[in-house]
Structure formats: C-alpha cells, structure tokens
C-alpha cells in the first residue's frame, strides 16, 4: 500500500547561507569550501573540485556532512543530491536547500530517486516560478505530495535504479570501446 505525505512533513527544509555581497575567495588551506548551484550538474552529481573557498566565522548551521541531502532550487533543472564524504569544512549557499529527514517512513535514497526522476522533474517545472530563471520556493516544496511505499519496496526501487545506472555505464563503456576498435581497424586499413 502506498501512502502520500507532503514533503514538509517528511523533511525539514533549510535554505543555504545567503551572501549579501560577492564571495571573497581564499586559497588558504584552512578556508571553508562553498557548495553553490553551479557545483551540481543535471544528473545531481556534486563536483567537489569546482567549489570556491572563503573564510567566514560562525556558520555552523550551514556546515555539510556526509549524507546530507541538497536540493538545487534554481535553474533549468531541480535535483536532489547526496553530499559525499569530504574532508574540508563545507557550507551550502542559497538558493540550495538542505533536506533533513524528520520521518523515518522514507529512505533518503528513495526520496532522492523520486525527486530526480523525469516525471517528478516535469511536476517541479510546472510548479516553478520565473520566466527566465526557474525557481522552486520552500513553501511549494513543503506542499509537494510524495508517494511512500513500504520500506522494502523503497529499497527495491533504489536497488533497481542503481542497477540501471550501472548498466548504462557499462553500455556507454562498450560503445566507446567499439568506437575505438572501429577507428583502429580503419587506421590499420588506411596504413596498408
């Protein structure tokens, strides 16, 4: 049986830290890293190498830890990403949101799959505001209804999704290897 709950009853949604001026960049090793919208791609992958660094104090409420769910709320796509293991202190900036689970009826991996799937992206685009730059508000997210199957079904969905992603990686690798093989054969023929 599937139940439906508003996202706001499943997670606490926190807006990222808002800089009032331009971000002062710092190359010092002790500097904090800044996770921004530009650091999350259309597949929801966080690129840790792109992050800027700065020095700022008293931002404990915005520190990220491994497993935090970060939602990209502005731009051409809206993705939910899991923050990976990372050694440096990192804060997240607005317009990113952090989702903190407050109801254990839903797994973080299932929520990430559900938000990032194509059908949910269509819904989020329809609910977004703005003509040039699309944006989802916190209140819109809180009202978004999420279907919640049993935990075992959630786990099965996530497992199948991971298998599908791995299958795609392998198929892409096979495609690239075939392209190289064809190029190699052609190169050999051309030299004969």
C-alpha positions in Angstrom: 0.0 0.0 0.0 1.2 3.5 -0.9 0.5 6.5 1.3 1.1 10.1 0.3 2.5 12.8 2.5 3.6 16.4 1.9 7.3 16.8 1.7 7.2 19.3 4.5 6.0 16.5 6.9 8.9 14.2 5.8 11.9 16.7 5.9 12.9 19.9 7.5 13.9 22.3 4.6 16.7 24.8 5.3 17.8 27.5 2.9 21.5 27.8 2.4 23.6 30.7 3.7 23.0 33.9 1.8 26.0 36.1 0.9 25.0 39.8 0.7 28.0 40.8 -1.4 30.3 39.0 -3.7 32.1 36.0 -2.2 35.6 36.8 -1.1 37.8 33.9 -2.4 40.5 32.5 -0.3 43.1 29.9 -1.3 44.3 29.2 2.2 44.1 25.5 3.2 42.1 26.4 6.3 39.4 28.1 4.2 35.8 26.7 4.1 34.5 25.3 0.9 31.3 26.7 -0.6 28.8 24.5 -2.3 26.8 26.5 -4.9 24.2 25.8 -7.5 26.9 25.7 -10.2 28.6 22.8 -8.4 25.6 20.4 -9.1 25.1 19.0 -12.6 22.0 17.9 -14.3 22.4 14.3 -13.0 22.6 15.6 -9.5 26.4 14.9 -9.2 28.3 17.3 -6.9 31.6 18.4 -8.4 33.8 18.9 -5.3 36.7 20.2 -7.4 34.8 23.2 -8.6 33.9 24.6 -5.2 35.2 28.1 -4.2 36.8 28.7 -0.8 36.3 31.5 1.6 36.9 32.4 5.3 33.8 33.1 7.3 33.0 32.5 11.0 30.0 31.2 12.9 28.3 29.3 10.1 27.9 26.0 12.0 24.3 25.8 11.0 25.3 25.6 7.3 28.1 23.0 7.6 27.5 20.0 5.4 28.2 16.4 6.5 28.3 13.2 4.5 24.8 12.0 3.5 23.1 15.5 3.7 20.5 15.9 1.0 21.0 19.1 -1.0 18.3 20.4 -3.3 19.1 22.6 -6.3 16.1 25.0 -6.3 17.0 27.3 -9.2 18.0 26.8 -12.8 16.9 24.6 -15.7 16.7 21.5 -13.5 15.9 20.7 -9.9 18.0 17.9 -8.5 18.3 16.3 -5.0 21.9 15.3 -4.3 23.6 13.4 -1.5 26.7 15.2 -0.2 29.6 12.8 -0.5 32.3 12.1 2.1 34.6 15.2 2.0 37.4 16.2 4.4 37.2 20.0 4.2 34.6 22.1 6.0 31.9 22.9 3.5 28.9 25.2 3.7 26.0 25.4 1.3 24.8 28.6 -0.2 21.4 29.9 -1.2 19.5 29.0 -3.3 20.4 25.5 -2.3 18.2 23.8 0.3 19.2 21.1 2.8 16.6 18.4 3.4 16.8 16.8 6.9 14.6 13.7 7.3 12.2 14.1 10.2 10.0 11.0 9.4 11.6 7.6 9.2 8.9 6.2 6.9 11.0 7.3 3.9 14.6 6.5 3.0 16.9 9.3 1.8 17.9 7.2 -1.3 14.2 6.7 -2.3 13.4 10.4 -1.8 16.4 11.3 -4.0 15.3 8.8 -6.7 11.7 10.1 -6.5 12.7 13.8 -6.8 15.2 13.3 -9.6 13.1 11.0 -11.8 11.8 12.5 -15.1 8.1 12.5 -14.1 8.9 14.5 -10.9 11.1 16.9 -12.9 8.0 17.7 -15.1 5.9 18.4 -11.9 8.6 20.6 -10.4 9.0 22.5 -13.7 5.2 23.1 -13.7 5.3 24.3 -10.1 8.3 26.5 -10.6 8.2 30.3 -10.8 10.1 32.7 -13.1 10.2 33.2 -16.8 14.0 33.4 -17.4 15.4 31.5 -14.4 13.1 28.9 -13.0 12.9 28.6 -9.2 11.1 26.4 -6.7 10.1 28.1 -3.4 10.4 26.4 0.0 6.6 26.6 0.5 6.0 24.9 -2.8 8.4 22.1 -1.9 6.8 21.7 1.5 3.4 21.1 -0.2 4.7 18.6 -2.8 3.0 15.3 -2.2 5.3 12.3 -2.1 4.1 8.7 -2.6 5.5 6.5 0.1 5.5 2.7 -0.4 6.8 0.3 2.2 10.5 0.5 3.1 11.1 -2.8 1.4 9.6 -1.5 -1.9 11.6 1.7 -1.5 14.8 -0.4 -1.1 13.9 -2.5 -4.2 13.3 0.7 -6.3 16.6 2.2 -5.2 18.4 -1.1 -5.9 16.9 -1.4 -9.4 17.7 2.2 -10.1 21.4 1.7 -9.1 21.5 -1.4 -11.3 20.0 0.6 -14.2 22.7 3.3 -13.7 25.4 0.7 -13.7 24.0 -0.9 -16.8 24.1 2.5 -18.5 27.7 3.0 -17.5 28.7 -0.4 -18.9 26.7 0.2 -22.1 28.5 3.6 -22.6 31.8 1.9 -22.0 31.1 -0.8 -24.5 30.0 1.9 -27.0 33.3 3.8 -26.5 35.4 0.7 -26.9 33.6 -0.2 -30.1 34.2 3.3 -31.5 37.9 2.9 -30.7 38.0 -0.6 -32.3 36.4 0.7 -35.5 38.8 3.7 -35.6 41.8 1.3 -35.0 40.6 -1.0 -37.8 40.2 1.9 -40.1 43.6 3.3 -39.2 45.2 -0.1 -39.9 43.4 -0.3 -43.3 44.4 3.2 -44.2 48.1 2.4 -43.5 48.1 -0.7 -45.6 
